[in-house]
Amino acid sequence: MNANAPIYLDYAATTPVDPAVAELMSACLTLDGNFANPASRSHLFGWKAEEAVEIARSQVAALIGADSREIVWTSGATEASNIALKGYVEAQGLKHAHFITSAIEHKSVLDCFAYLEGLGHRVSYVKPQADGRVSIDAIKALIEGDTALVSLMHVNNETGAINDIAELGQYLREQGIAFHVDASQSLAKVPVKVADLNVDLMSMSAHKMYGPKGQGALYVRRCPEINISAQMHGGGHERGMRSGTLATHQIAGMGKAAALAEQLLDKEHVQLQGLREQVIKGIDALPGIRLNGSREHSVPGIVNLCFRGVDGEVLLLSLKELALSSGSACMSATMAPSYVLAAMGLNEADALSSIRFSFGRFTTAEEIQRALAVIERVYSSLSPNATSN
Ligand SMILES: *Cc1c(COP(=O)(O)O)cnc(C)c1O
């Protein structure tokens, strides 16, 4: 890449595809490769494509400690959450049920609940604590007689805060309440085993773990069995839960990404923790910059910082040597404060002065050092107390 290209610090928006994943994917496209329709049962080409899909299914299943038959391929985590939430409500025939989720979920979950509210259901939205984590006791306190399902993200995409999914999962299992988890930001970063977490439905995205965009999966528990109704009707693929010709190259890519994630998890965690400490140490030396979120209970690769008193838009524009976002990737034309930071209790000015730095597998200590130098230079020129110090 061009030496003047910005440093990529937006891994939470999407990760680059790992070269080993890209190589496998490109071998699933052309006539001399594994290009066929995995549903073609009458020839060798189809059988080979089906085999590639099933290898990938077992790789994703292995990453989360599931059975292959519990993995349903989708186009991403957005679709997985749509099938999970709407599909569960439909399969149960629920008419006026109660649901609990958090105020800091990804839009793909929040918008499903808004849709369900429109159908006459009730939804409680739990605010996070000041450190960005959602209190499990606060969720338990909201459970009512007709609470049918709880949905809570494992790791928040703006702050990196990790929720205690295992504690909630065990409680909900005892209560007989279904549990959906959006694991888009936790897979490949922290251990995610469905048996430990007691989840019933779990959304996954390939492009947050060095796989391709446009591929995801939904975990659907078999024991105790969870039923969901299809939201996409067609040829009855994926045991009727999600129709549509399987994208062999995308699926093989997600499988390979999952296998790499499992293999690299511990090593990568140590590496990213080192980079995180480097960032936090650099930031601690600059007065007026504050960490949004939890120092301890966070994935290492996401650091959300508040540059108090500095306009976020101006800051982002001045930091163009760094490829960053102000929080979630969905930035509108006019800068709106992040609903995640607002829910954590930040005032509008502080939320607007906050920027997310996210890094990953290919980030080097040298890049972090350069990024810190840029931040120091830009911040000292923009900070209101720059001249007074
Ligand atoms: C990226 C992301 C999604 C959406 O995933 P897609 O595969 O892009 O649909 C959902 N939830 C969280 C927390 C995310 O970070």
PDBQT file of the ligand as one rigid body, heavy atoms in Angstrom, charges set to zero:
ROOT
HETATM    1  C1  LIG A 401     -21.083  -5.515  12.404  1.00  0.00    +0.000 C 
HETATM    2  C2  LIG A 401     -22.071  -5.846  13.440  1.00  0.00    +0.000 A 
HETATM    3  C3  LIG A 401     -23.320  -6.365  13.102  1.00  0.00    +0.000 A 
HETATM    4  C4  LIG A 401     -23.781  -6.540  11.677  1.00  0.00    +0.000 C 
HETATM    5  O1  LIG A 401     -23.118  -7.569  11.038  1.00  0.00    +0.000 OA
HETATM    6  P1  LIG A 401     -23.300  -7.756   9.451  1.00  0.00    +0.000 P 
HETATM    7  O2  LIG A 401     -22.633  -9.071   9.187  1.00  0.00    +0.000 OA
HETATM    8  O3  LIG A 401     -22.589  -6.604   8.837  1.00  0.00    +0.000 OA
HETATM    9  O4  LIG A 401     -24.747  -7.766   9.158  1.00  0.00    +0.000 OA
HETATM   10  C5  LIG A 401     -24.181  -6.699  14.122  1.00  0.00    +0.000 A 
HETATM   11  N1  LIG A 401     -23.846  -6.527  15.405  1.00  0.00    +0.000 NA
HETATM   12  C6  LIG A 401     -22.658  -6.015  15.770  1.00  0.00    +0.000 A 
HETATM   13  C7  LIG A 401     -22.338  -5.867  17.208  1.00  0.00    +0.000 C 
HETATM   14  C8  LIG A 401     -21.730  -5.653  14.798  1.00  0.00    +0.000 A 
HETATM   15  O5  LIG A 401     -20.560  -5.143  15.177  1.00  0.00    +0.000 OA
ENDROOT
TORSDOF 0
